[in-house]
């Protein structure tokens, strides 16, 4: 009777990770998927759906704080074309998988990389760097490109048959799509996407957090995924951050993310956005609070129109941590003037700041 072996497989939800796991499952190995998630990638709410769809047990693994620490310290292997530290990211995930392997007694680890598919992280030299620095040289199997790579212990010992593994390479998806069809996958994920650090629109919101937040944590980046992002960095006191909701969903999320020392701003008498102000847990000067309130008021359309017709000021509610907490009222005129210094970052500004910081970037 053939022994039953167990493996852990990195499961992103992308096609390559699914195929790699299914390929090893076909050899009678029990595979548990590991779905790493953070403010930048991951969909832990989809795990039950994926598990039913693909017949894979999948466990979530929150790597948010470790990932943010890596970003804040500066990824050793640099960024990709935007703010994506792909090599350091894969090292981190495989390092976590190795620790889980040791705890669970699994026999080896699977990942879905394809030789030559991605120019930064899937060249032969970087594939070797990743497995060495993650400490998985003897236990990492890459089933989709195995025939182009050195044999692993799982192959040498007979846990898997190397002849039934594949030799995919290059950037095309034809071979993967043919394999997905042969396997009868009910749902085939679209290529790319999934990591917000590769998107310029997201990266322009993340960079100011890295550059202007002392000791950032994951919550700071979850906040950067919500609403309009504004900064005021002209005062000697430091960098003030203001996030304004664009929808009811944003408003709800901002209320969920608010910390005890954050400000919450909302019009009193008219509908309008919720805004969250953050200043590293420190007190806001009164003039900066007033400036923020006037700026937020400018996004409350009905209040602005009423003020224009009547000449009355707009009344804003300002609370600490929760709209249910005792607050204060401010009468302000809606103001979106550049003189208020609340501004968004563009990707071009962020890109130049990354260069000026000396951070290694492989493609900017």
Steps between C-alpha positions, in 0.01 A plus 500: 500500500633842405571729793286810537706817489396850599598830351428868558435708189505877465153581369451854367177427314683548169509230234862394548461430871183299436662292225811431707294368789266295279798348317642369827158390625475280190793301638312415817662764721272680747556873451389779732496843339642801683339830402719789614322833537585858593372852423653461155377161383288203596133413522442296817124543454521284185662195660179299547403566137843400370513191718168375365586597143844339478484226763786641707512557874621860542607681815540879531832643618510868598849634425400867518728626775805305378442630150465861614821470704680374190369792295588757767855368537544498122483169311848354461438403137329824405171590338363401163346739250282670763526433876499121484778318692434170320819315595484597870125425499552144378786448748271614782213273395723195458668569832156496664411181311822335622408577861154350445655192337714444806203544733264277300739228395428548129754345265562786256382837367352587159497831316365582154789700354576455130858548383531824302139610546576812704814703426574596859420196713492198269835506328714195576739699718221658707319167538823366654539809721144465625529134600839557664404809702164353602678190629300264277770376264443137598122505528359733230344343190395714203290246305426711191869550412654207686663345194703817442614515862718292732342190645358544847491260792132430429597374153817312600324314780200402288240711680413631153584370154714756315385358166146613579612853578529766232749724319307822446704815435455848360228761526222338295192338651418250224642201686330598826162544329533163328583336835204672666272365227645149538441518876145625447532807722154649548638855521820633343640816662599790276873579478674767704341721760466412861785711640426867554872578529526451123231766437608863468168628636547303822875556526459880496293461818739253664824692451406800720410255778846344477675835472307707754369257764744406779492122551201429272280199572258301287203714609662804335497321166149360534404864545687589179267262311195706598370835376686809380847541652626846596806621688607825665877495550591866525475547876791462741285258701524228236282333237123507531295245312138544393289231332159593359241237413375481142203271568293357782726194493803725550326685783423173679854374452653822635290469813625142541864601454495803730736483797441663837724798416371548145266784412166436334333789316144517366247769408238547772191606303556361152605172340867481416811284521665369813863611528770350718803701616815329623811656651696215655285496814586861585272797559399716205556876527169689496581684175576171321171350619315804366683474169408132472137571587475770232654268245265210585202737490581574135406140414150530653311621193166585663668686783711701254194595292304599810789714623525670160127584502474618861849624584500276807808309613505120495498327837743209527510237775848397620543188714789291630493133404123459452204707387332384822771660712449853635603748235523864418327717241680729258344758270703520181484619143551224245853544364701300251765763436861390450584738782360241741781266394289185497632316198512163331817338372529410134679185387767714332572674832513167680733355235741791530489474880585130482799579278611782728477274805769274357270198510611244243251476218550256218275657242393860584 
